[in-house]
Amino acid sequence: MVIGIYIESYETGGVDSVIANKIKYWPKNDKFIIFYNKEYREINKILKPELKDKVKFIKLNIYTIESICHRFKLNKIKIFIRLLGVVAKYFFFIINFLNAIKILNKNKIESLFIHNGGYPGGLSTIPFALAFYLKKNKKSKYVIHSLPLKISYLNFFYEYLSDKLLSNFTQLIFVSKFSSALMFTRRYLNCNYKIIFNGSRIPDFKIKIKKNSITTFIYVGRINREKGILFILKNFEELLKNKINKFNIILCGKISNEVRIQMKYFLKNSLLKNKIKYYGFIKNKFVQKKISNADYLILPSIQIENLSMSVIESFSVGVPVIASNVGAIKEICGKNNGNILFNPESSNDFRKKIIKIINEDIKKRIYKKKIINNIFLKKFTATRMSKKYSFLIN
C-alpha cells in the first residue's frame, strides 16, 4: 500500500517528530509519500534527515496567506493581507483543490493522513482532503495535534462550509482527550473521531542515575513568548537572591527574536547568567540523550498546551516533568506519579515547587524514574502509536 502524508507546515516542531516516529515504526511494509509545502524550508531539520531512505518527498506550491507572506517576504503587512484573505480564501480553496487533483493523478496513493497543528488547520489541507475523497471515495485521516479553535466570525461562512465538508469526507484524530473535548466549539463539525496519543522511540542507550547535589532543569522546544521562559527565569533569579542556588538550567530550541532580545536584556545584569546554558535547536536523534542528563524537564507554558512531544521524550528516559497546569498537560502527567504541576499565574507556587524538587533525595528520584518510564512503556511508545494508526487504514 502507498500511504500519503500531507503537511502544510512552515516551521519545524513536535508534529515532525510524530510523523518521523510513525513511519519508522510502521508495522507493515507499506510505502510512504510526504507532500509538503514549498515554503517549509525547515523540513531539512527532522523529516528529511530521518526518513530520506524510507520516504518519497514531493514539494508542492501551496496557495495560502501564509505561503504568500513567506514567498514574497510580506510579514510586515501580514495583517492587511489577512483582511484581504477573508475573500481570497475562496479563491485559494479552488486553486488548491485543482492543484491537489493534479498531484493525486500523478501520485497514486491508497490512504492519506493530513497532519495539522490546530483545527481547522492550514488553508490547503481541506481542499487536499476533499480531492482525495473524490478521487478514491475514501475518507482521509485528519490528525489534529493542537486544539480546535472557535469559529471565527470574520470567516464564519468559509469555516461553516469547511466543517460541513469535513464531516462527510474525513475522520478526525486527536492526540489527547482534552483536545477532543473541545470539538463542541465547532458545532457544525459532526464526524467520527479517534484519540491516539503521540509516541516516542525507546532509548537505545543506558539511562544513568545522577548523584550530584545540583538539580538540572531542561527545556526543549520552541522558545517564544507563549512558552513562559521569561516567567521561570525571573523566578529562578528570585531563588538565587534568597541563597537557593543548587540548580542549573538548560534551554534547547529555536528562539524567537522577541524573546532573544528580552532574554539578552534580562540576563545582562542578572545573577542567573552563569546558571544557564543555551544549545539552540537539537537534532531529533539527540533529544532523548540531552534530556536524560537532566533531573527534570520544565514546561512553563502560559497558553493552553496539548500533547507536548518534549514531555513524551522526557518520559522515555525516565525524567519527570514540572509543568504549568494548562490544557492537556494534567492529562499526560497524571496524578501521584512523580510529575509536578504549578499554577502559571503564581510565582509563589512555582518557587515553592522548585524548592521542593531541589531538596529531593536520590532515592525518591530513582523511584520517580521507574514510575515515569513505566508510564511511557504503557502509553507513549512509537510502536504503540504506529500500530494504532495502521489499524485505521487496514
N, C-alpha and C positions, 0 to 999 in steps of 0.2 A: 504494500500500500504506500502511496505517496501522500504525505501529510504536509499541508501548508501552514505556515505561521506568519501572521500579518502583524506588523508593528508600525506605529506612526511616531515613534519617539523622536525627541530632539536632543536629549542628553541621557547619559547612562545612569543606571540606578538598580534597585533591587529586582525590577522586572527582568533585566538582562540575566541576572544570576539565576532566577527561577527558570527562564527559558533554557539556559545552558544546562542546568541540572536535569530538567525534564527530558531533554534529548539524550544526554549522556547516559541516563539510567533508564531509558525507554526499554520495556521488557521484550519487545519484538524487533524483528529485522526490517522495520519499515524505513522508508527514505523520507527525508525532510527537505523542504524548500522554505527559506525565510525571505519574505517580501518586506523590504524595509524602505523607509523614507530617504530619498537622496540627500536631504539636509541633515540626516543623522550621522554626523561625522564621528561621533564617539562610539560607533559600532565596533571600531578597532580596539576598544579598551577591554571588552569582555567577550562579546559574542564571536567575533571572527577569530581571535587567538585560540579560544577554547573549542570551537566547532569547525575549524577550517577543513578538516579531513572527513567530517561527517555530514556536512550540510551544503546544499547549493544556495548561494546568496544572490538575490535578484534586487537590484536597486531600481526604485520607482520615482517618477515625477509625481509628487502629490500636491494637489492644489488646495491650500487652506490659507487662512490669515497668517498663521504662524510660519508656514513654509515661505510665503511671500516676504514676510519681515526678515526671515533668515537669509533668503536668497539675495535680496536687494539691500540688506543692512538698513532696514527701516524701523528699528526698535524704538528710536526716539519719537516717532509719530504713531506707535502701535495703537494707542487709544483711539486716535482719529480713524485709523484703518479698521479697527474693530467695529466702530459705529457704521462704517460703510458695509462691514461684513454681515450686518443684520439682513441686508438684501442679497449680498454676494453669496451667502451660504447656499441658496437655492441653485445658483449658477454653478458653484463648486460641486454641489452634490451630483448634478448631471454630468459634469466633466469627469469627476472621479468614478462615477458609475460606468461610463463608457470606457474609461481607461481600464477599469477592473475587468470588464468583459473581454477586452483585447488581451490583457495579461493572462486571464484564465483560459483563453483559446490557445495561447502559445504554451502554457504550462499546465499539464493535466494533473490535477490533484483530486484525491478522493475524499479527504476530510480537511477541515480548516479550523484552526484556532486563531482567534483575534485577541491579542493581549493589549489591554488598555490600562491607563492609570485609573482615574475615576470613571463614573458613568455620567453622561453618555459617551465620554471619550473623544478621541480625535475626529475631526470632520470627515476624514476619508474612510473611517472604519465601517460606518453603517452602509455606505454605498458598496463597499467591498463584500460585506456580509450578504447584502441583497443580490449582488451579481452572482455570488457562489450559489445561493439558493435557487435562483432562476436557471442556472446552468446545470445544477445537479439534482434539483428537487430534494435537497438535503440541508438540514439545519447546521449552521456553523456553531462553534463553541466560543462564546463571548466572555473572556475572562476579565473580571473587574478586580484590579489589585489595590485600588484605593477605595474611595467612598462614593456612593451615588449622590449626586447634587440635586437640590430642589430645582424645579423647572424655572428657568429664567423668564421673567415677564417680557423682557425685551425680545426674546427669541421664542415666545410661547408656541406659536403655530408650528414652527420648524421642529421644536422638541416634541410637541404633541404627535406630529407625523412620525418622527423617529421612533418614539415609544410604541406607537401602533404597529409600525412596520416590524420592529424587532420582536414584538410579542408573537409574531407569526412565523418568523423565519430564522430564529436563533434560540440557543439555550444559554442562559446566563450561568456563570460560575463565579462564586465569591470565594475569597480566601480567608474569611472569618465570619462567625455568626453575627458579630456586631455590624459588619457592612451589609449583610443580607437583610438585617432587621430594618435598615434604612430604606429599603425598597418602597416603603409606604410614602416616601416623599415624591415618588413618581407614580401618581395614581392611575395614569394611563398605560403603565407598563404591567403587563399581565402575562407572564410566561414561566415555564418551569425553570427551576434553578437547582444547582448543587453547591455544596460547600466543600472545597478541597484546600487543606492547609498547604502552604508552601513548604518546601523541603530542602535540606542541605545534605551534602555527602558526609559519610562517616570519615573522620580524620584518618589519614594513613601514617600518622606519627604518634609516638607515645606522649601522652599528656603528663607533664611534670607537675609536681606539687611545690608551690613556692613556700619557702620557710623563713624569708626575711621579715623584718618588722615594719617595712614600708608598704603601704597599701597602694596598688596601682589601679587607677581607673582609666578605661579606654573608651573613646567614642569613635564609631566607624559609620560613615555615611556622608551625605551632602551637608556642608556647613553653611547654612543660611539662617536668616533671622528667625524663621519659624521653628528651628531645631533647638532654640533655647540655650545655645552655647554661652552667650554672654551672661545669662542668669546664673549658670553654675560657676563661671569664673569669678563673678563678683562675690558669690557666697564662699567659695574656696579662699578667696583673699581675706574675707572676714574671719575665717577659721585661723588663718596664719596670724592675723592681728591678735588672736586670743591664744597664741602659742600652741596651736594644734597643727603640727607640721609633718606628721608621718604619712605623707601621701605624695604620689606623682600623678600627672595627668598626661595621657597620650591622645592626640587628635589625629584622625586619619580621614581624608576625604577632600573632595574638591570644595574650595571655599569661595563664596560669592564676594564680589568686590565690596559690597556694602559692609559685610561682616569683617572682611580683611582690614578695612580702614578703621572700623570700630575697635577691633582687637589690637591693632597696632597702637592706637591712641590710648587704650585702656592699659596695655602692658608696658607702655613706655616708662612709667614710674611705679609700676606695680611690684609688690613683694612676690608675686606669683610667677614672674617671667622665668625664673630658674627651676620652676616645678613643672613646666610644660614642654612637651616635645611634639612637634607637628611634622607629619610624614607625607602629607599630600595624599593623592589618590594611590591606593594599593591595588595591585592586580588581584583578581578574584582568587587565584590559587594560593595566595599568601595571606588571605584574610584570617583564616582559622588559626594559622600559626601565630600571627600577630596578637589576636585576641587571647590565645592560650597563655601568653606571657603576662597577662593582667589578672587581677583579683576580681574585678567587677567590670562589666560593660555598663556604661552610663548612657541613658537615653532621655534627655531632658526636654522633649518636645513641648512647645506651648500651644500647638494646634493639634487637632484630632489625628491620631496615628491609626493606621490599620495594622496589617500583619508585617511588622518590620523584619526584613531579612537579616539585619545585623543581630537581632535577638535570637533568631534561629541558629545563626552561625555561632553565637556565644554558647547556646545550649549544647551544640555539637561537641564543644571542647570542655564542657562541664563548668563554664564560667557563669555565675549568677548575674542577675541584672538589677540595677537600681534605675527605675524609670518613672516618669511623670504618669499619673493615673488619668490618662486620656484615651478615648477611643477603644480600640481592641486590645490595648496593652494589658489590661486586667485579665481579659480572656486568655491571652497567651501565657502570661506569667503565673496565673493561678493563685492559690492560697496555700500557705504553710509549706512552701517547697524551696525556700531559700532566697527567692526574689523579693525585692523591696520596692514598694510604690510610694511616691510622695506627691503632695499637692503642689502643682507648678505655680500656684499663686501665693505660696507661703515659703518664704526664705527660711523662716524658723523651722518649719517641718523638714525641709531639705537638710539643713545643717545638723539637726538632731539625728537624722538617719545616717548621715555621713560619719558622724562621731561614733555612732553605734557600730558601723562597719569597721572603722579604724581600730576599735577596741576588741574586735572578734578574736578568739583564739584559733590556733591552727587546726585543732580537732573539729571545731564547728565548720571551718571552711572545707575540710576534707569530706565531711558528711554532706555538706551542701553540693559539692561537686558530683557525688554519686547520685543524689536525688535529681539534679538538673540533667545529668547525662541519661538517666533512665527515662525522663520525660521526653527527651529528644528521640531516643530509640523507639518509643511507643507511638509518637505522633508526628514527628517532623523530619523523617529521613527522606532523601531524594528518591530512593527506591519506592517507598510507600506512596509518595506523591505521583510519581510517573505511572505506577500501576493503576491508580485511581483515574488518571487522565486516559489511559489506554482503554479502560473498561467502557468509557463513554463512547468510543468510536468503533468498538469491536463487538 
